[in-house]
């Protein structure tokens, strides 16, 4: 299992040199269980849990 995270980004103070960063958090319905110690970061750790990200509309 590979977990990856990022810290906050701080760009240059000059507005002419700034750029836009978009991040997306993908969470799939058939995801694996996460270790319980990651609950503080990811919320639900159960297999199949949709953690963060954009949720599909309910049926």
Residue, then its C-alpha position, 0 to 999 in steps of 0.5 A: x500500500x502506498x500513501x502520499x500526502x502533501x504539506x501546504x504550498x506557498x508560492x512566490x510573493x510576486x503575483x506575476x510569478x504565481x501559478x495555480x495548483x489544483x489537487x484532487x483526492x480520489x477515493x474509490x468505492x472498493x478501497x482497501x482498509x487503512x491502518x487505524x492510526x490513520x483515522x485522524x488524517x483520512x477519517x474512515x479507515x474501513x474498506x470501501x469507505x469514501x474518504x474525503x474527495x468528491x462523493x458521487x450523488x446518492x442513488 
